Amino acid sequence: MLETGIKAPDFTLLNQDGQEVSLSDYRGKKVILYFYSKDNTAGCTKQACAFAENYPEFNEKGAEIIGISKDNVSSHRKFADKYSLPFTLLANPELDVLQKYDVWKEKNMYGKKVMGVVRTTYLINEEGMIEKAFSKVKAAENAAQMLNEL
């Protein structure tokens, strides 16, 4: 996990509409940058829907939400449409951004060692600095937790 107080690494990825989005596009706003394992899985769906449900409150507090996983653009489009997600999902099948943010790790899955995303959320301030970092977050509680941090 990246430390607080450092500049968040910039990146450019494709969103669910196939458009390029860079972290630097959000300069001047707070960003909730969350990393999740996979579209349409139970935990990731709970997390995304909680962010969607609270989206107006995040906007009132001047924060944008960005979710990143290794899923492709097509998967993100279906996921966003299915659950009416009003925020940006970014595709990182190349894993480079997941690795830059130190969330692509070895995990234990049913007794087997596998590589995967450790559910992590960063609060990035208006200047692009990491203000808060949360590793191994609980999917269902993450949105409320981040609202409290704002």
Residue pairs with C-beta under 8 A, 6 or more apart in sequence:
1 101
1 102
1 103
1 118
1 120
1 133
1 135
2 8
2 9
2 101
2 102
2 122
2 130
2 133
3 130
3 133
4 130
4 131
4 132
4 133
5 129
5 130
6 129
6 130
7 128
7 129
7 130
8 23
8 31
8 33
8 122
8 124
8 128
8 129
8 130
9 23
9 97
9 100
9 101
10 22
10 23
10 24
10 128
11 22
11 23
11 96
11 97
11 100
12 20
12 21
12 22
13 20
13 21
13 68
13 90
13 91
13 92
13 97
14 20
14 21
14 73
14 90
14 91
15 21
15 73
15 76
15 88
15 89
15 90
15 91
16 73
16 76
16 77
16 79
16 80
16 88
16 89
16 91
17 73
17 77
18 73
21 66
21 88
21 90
23 31
23 33
23 66
23 124
23 128
24 128
26 64
26 66
26 124
27 126
27 127
27 128
28 126
29 62
29 63
29 64
29 126
30 61
30 62
30 63
30 64
30 123
30 124
30 125
30 126
30 131
30 150
31 63
31 64
31 65
31 66
31 122
31 123
31 124
32 51
32 58
32 63
32 64
32 65
32 66
32 121
32 122
32 123
32 124
32 146
33 66
33 68
33 101
33 121
33 122
33 123
33 124
34 47
34 51
34 65
34 66
34 67
34 68
34 119
34 120
34 121
34 122
34 137
34 142
35 67
35 68
35 69
35 98
35 101
35 103
35 117
35 118
35 119
35 120
35 121
36 43
36 44
36 47
36 48
36 67
36 68
36 69
36 117
36 119
36 139
37 43
37 44
37 69
37 116
37 117
37 119
38 44
38 69
38 70
38 71
39 69
39 71
39 75
39 76
39 78
39 79
39 89
40 75
40 78
40 79
40 82
43 119
43 139
43 140
44 69
44 139
45 83
46 139
46 140
47 119
47 139
47 140
47 142
47 143
48 67
48 79
48 83
48 85
49 83
49 85
50 139
50 140
50 142
50 143
50 144
51 58
51 65
51 67
51 85
51 87
51 142
51 143
52 83
52 84
52 85
52 86
52 87
53 143
54 143
54 144
54 147
55 65
55 86
55 87
57 147
58 64
58 65
58 146
58 147
58 150
61 147
61 150
62 150
63 146
63 150
64 87
64 88
65 87
65 88
66 87
66 88
66 89
66 90
67 87
67 88
67 89
67 90
68 89
68 90
68 92
68 97
68 98
69 76
69 89
69 91
69 92
69 117
70 91
70 92
70 93
70 95
70 98
70 117
71 79
71 91
71 93
72 91
72 93
73 91
75 91
76 89
76 90
76 91
79 85
79 89
80 89
90 97
92 98
95 104
98 104
98 117
101 120
101 122
103 117
103 118
103 120
104 115
104 116
104 117
104 118
105 115
105 116
105 117
105 118
106 113
106 114
106 115
107 113
107 114
107 115
107 116
107 118
108 114
109 116
118 135
118 136
119 135
119 136
119 137
119 139
119 142
120 133
120 134
120 135
120 136
120 137
121 133
121 134
121 137
121 142
121 145
121 146
122 130
122 132
122 133
122 134
123 130
123 131
123 132
123 133
123 146
123 149
123 150
124 130
124 131
125 131
132 149
134 142
134 145
137 145
